[in-house]
């Protein structure tokens, strides 16, 4: 194990030396990889922020459960008991028929309601779910319609369905873009490693004559590609962070026009780790293909 660690530490040192020995090339390669990766990373982050902004503007989707006008307090208590047993519910509140009538009266319908002999409105429950999955909304609504003394169930989820469809389309487009750019970055790393191998051809041949194995020869190039990809990932994070700072004020102004309080959020540490690891993997993959091709040819 100690020998294995020593060989990898030695390979890392060699890779860092090669990166530091050509600062301009290293910087340009990191910028190319970082800018390319910042496009899908920024797009995915933008979709998440748009979803949060849309929820803040449109409000939280709810399910309204209207009871039968003949339902009494015992029936309302039974519905409340069923709601408390639902694990998917975030919260619910009971709206008595008298309170609903007062809300309509305060909304400018007092003259119309004054001519009624009795309150025509039923008791109701307003339910909020933990998730905004449209499938879950439909399933719970169908379940609630079958409850006793429930006259009508109204869903406020049409905008959620449209939002989910648009976000799904956007995420698919971002994933396709990430795949295409990832393939291009593998090619970039492939060519970079190929040039490294060509410039060190004599050193590689001498190492083979001295008995160096293929893993010993490949290892520094693997680390070179991985470290180059990691630098590209860090550049991508920096580009996304700068983009978030540049767009924060315009987005906040847009949200303010809708009466919403919203601030554009940058990538959190799990997303940042994923971006850096993905960039490192792309660099390693390009190095792997290039080195194996070279050794196969030789």
Residue pairs with C-beta under 8 A, 6 or more apart in sequence:
7 216
7 219
8 219
8 223
11 219
11 220
11 222
11 223
12 223
12 227
14 220
14 223
14 224
15 220
15 221
15 223
15 224
15 226
15 227
16 227
18 196
18 220
18 224
19 26
19 224
19 227
19 228
19 231
20 26
25 192
26 228
26 231
29 188
29 189
29 192
29 228
29 231
29 232
30 228
30 231
30 232
30 234
30 235
31 235
32 185
32 188
32 232
33 185
33 188
33 189
33 228
33 229
33 231
33 232
33 233
33 235
33 236
33 279
33 282
33 283
34 231
34 232
34 233
34 234
34 235
34 236
34 238
34 239
34 279
35 235
35 236
35 239
36 181
36 184
36 185
36 232
36 236
37 181
37 185
37 232
37 233
37 235
37 236
37 275
37 278
37 279
38 235
38 236
38 239
38 240
38 243
39 177
39 181
40 174
40 175
40 177
40 178
40 181
41 236
41 237
41 240
41 267
41 271
41 275
42 239
42 240
42 243
43 170
43 173
43 174
43 177
44 171
44 174
45 240
45 244
45 265
45 266
45 267
45 271
47 167
47 170
47 171
47 174
48 265
49 251
49 264
49 265
50 167
51 163
51 167
52 262
52 265
53 251
53 255
53 260
53 262
54 159
54 163
55 132
56 255
56 260
56 261
56 262
57 255
57 258
57 259
57 260
58 159
60 128
61 128
61 129
61 132
61 137
61 155
61 156
61 157
61 159
61 160
62 126
62 127
62 128
62 156
63 126
63 127
63 128
63 129
63 137
63 140
63 141
63 144
63 153
63 154
63 155
63 156
63 157
64 124
64 125
64 126
64 127
64 153
64 154
64 156
65 79
65 124
65 125
65 126
65 127
65 144
65 147
65 150
65 153
66 122
66 123
66 124
66 150
66 151
66 152
66 153
66 154
67 75
67 76
67 79
67 122
67 123
67 124
67 125
67 149
67 150
67 151
68 75
68 122
68 149
68 150
68 151
69 120
69 122
69 151
70 149
71 122
71 123
71 149
75 148
75 149
76 94
76 123
78 148
78 149
79 125
79 147
79 149
79 150
80 92
80 94
80 125
82 147
83 89
83 92
83 125
83 127
86 140
88 129
88 130
88 131
88 136
88 140
89 127
89 128
89 129
89 130
90 128
90 129
90 130
91 127
91 128
92 125
92 126
92 127
92 128
93 125
93 126
94 123
94 124
94 125
95 123
95 124
95 125
95 126
96 123
97 119
97 121
97 122
97 123
97 124
98 119
100 121
100 124
101 113
101 119
101 121
104 113
104 121
105 113
122 151
127 140
129 136
129 137
129 140
132 157
132 160
132 164
133 164
134 157
134 160
134 161
134 164
137 155
137 157
137 160
138 155
138 157
141 153
141 155
144 150
144 153
145 153
182 278
182 282
185 229
185 232
185 279
185 282
185 283
185 286
186 282
186 285
186 286
186 289
187 286
188 286
189 225
189 228
189 229
189 282
189 283
189 285
189 286
189 287
189 290
190 286
190 287
190 289
190 290
191 290
192 225
192 228
192 286
193 221
193 224
193 225
193 286
193 287
193 290
193 291
194 290
194 294
196 221
196 224
197 204
197 221
197 290
197 291
197 294
204 217
204 298
207 216
207 217
208 217
214 295
217 295
218 291
218 292
218 295
221 287
221 290
221 291
222 284
222 287
222 288
222 291
224 287
225 283
225 284
225 285
225 286
225 287
225 288
225 290
226 280
226 281
226 283
226 284
226 287
227 280
227 283
228 283
229 279
229 280
229 281
229 282
229 283
229 284
229 286
230 276
230 279
230 280
230 283
232 279
232 282
232 283
233 275
233 276
233 277
233 278
233 279
233 280
234 276
236 275
236 279
237 267
237 272
237 275
237 276
240 266
240 267
240 275
241 266
241 267
244 264
244 265
244 266
247 264
248 263
248 264
251 262
251 263
251 264
252 262
252 263
252 264
255 261
255 262
267 275
